[in-house]
């Protein structure tokens, strides 16, 4: 059972992804599972804090709602009509949203 805080944060994520998210298709590293129409927030040229407290640049960052894809996996791909990325490294998770660095696929 979710706490009141979790419920409120889930509602906040609903609004965040409604405003900043866009539709992507997720394909697992072995070609499965395929999950169409995921709402993923993509940020480009950002800084993320590492465990050592130092910031490092990330060219592309993807934010995944764990309610839509429970376990994003490294080497999976996301794509839309104009872009394709490979999930590179897991950055962090708050239990509701997981952030990954992304590598463009040509």
C-alpha positions, -999 to +999 in steps of 0.1 A: +000+000+000+014+034-010+018+062+015+002+096+010+036+110+000+040+083-027+005+091-040+013+128-042+047+122-059+030+099-084+005+127-092+034+152-096+051+127-120+018+125-140+020+162-146+058+163-152+055+136-179+024+151-194+042+184-199+078+173-206+075+137-218+071+124-253+061+090-268+088+065-273+090+028-281+112+007-257+128-025-270+147-047-246+183-057-252+174-091-267+146-076-288+120-082-261+100-069-244+087-043-268+067-016-250+052+010-274+040+045-263+061+050-232+062+086-220+099+093-215+114+127-205+146+133-225+171+160-215+202+169-235+235+183-223+229+180-186+251+176-155+245+147-131+260+142-097+279+110-091+283+090-058+315+109-052+297+142-052+313+153-084+292+164-114+297+149-148+283+158-182+257+136-199+248+143-235+214+127-233+194+116-202+162+096-202+137+095-173+116+063-172+084+059-151+088+025-133+050+022-134+053+020-173+085-001-175+093-019-143+130-027-150+147-007-177+178-026-188+212-015-201+216-019-239+178-017-245+168+009-271+142+036-272+130+051-305+105+075-319+100+088-355+132+108-356+156+095-329+170+063-314+190+058-282+206+029-264+203+029-226+239+032-214+243+036-176+217+038-148+221+071-131+197+068-102+161+060-091+137+075-066+115+043-067+090+060-091+113+073-118+146+058-130+172+080-149+196+066-175+224+081-196+216+075-233+238+069-263+226+078-298+222+049-322+229+058-358 
